[in-house]
């Protein structure tokens, strides 16, 4: 039969590694594990002040971590966002942003794109504003997303701190930058 075993890869003291955060965006691409954002877990701390906007990648062959420099402004600190990989880039939507546990109301329908080039010393976020006149999904956090057939599919999550989304399934077309509210046939 098939036997699966967990294997631990400890980080040596002094080696770079990401901070111990939760609720970050995680994905894999080109032999690397990529992490973005997240927040520290602490009962007696202001969570908004403990969110991060760092981008890290781990080379799965060497098990070495790299913190990537980011040129210019990106999506900022986020937790509970989702990200998918499409065409060599990380596409991020939604999440809670600082201050407080607020949803992104500045640009709630925007998607952020980060070309994943491990050889590049500095990475550059690109804000992708949606085309069209809507409808749009609005701010989301704690939702799920997958990349499938040239689109990012978004489902569930929260629309505010105390209200879950009942908006069903949304898709974002990577080539046209159009949001579509998907309905059953």
Buried (B, 14 or more C-beta within 10 A) or exposed (E): EEEEEEEEEEEEEEEEBBBEBEBBBEBEBBEBBBBBBBBBEEEEEEBBEBBBBBBBBBBEEEEEBBBBEBEEEBBBBBBBBBBBBBEEBBBBBBBBBBEEBBBBEEEBBBBBBBEBBBEEEEBBBEEBEBEEEEEBBBBBBBBEBEBEEEBBBBBBBBBEEEEEBEBEBBBBBBEEBBBBEEEEE
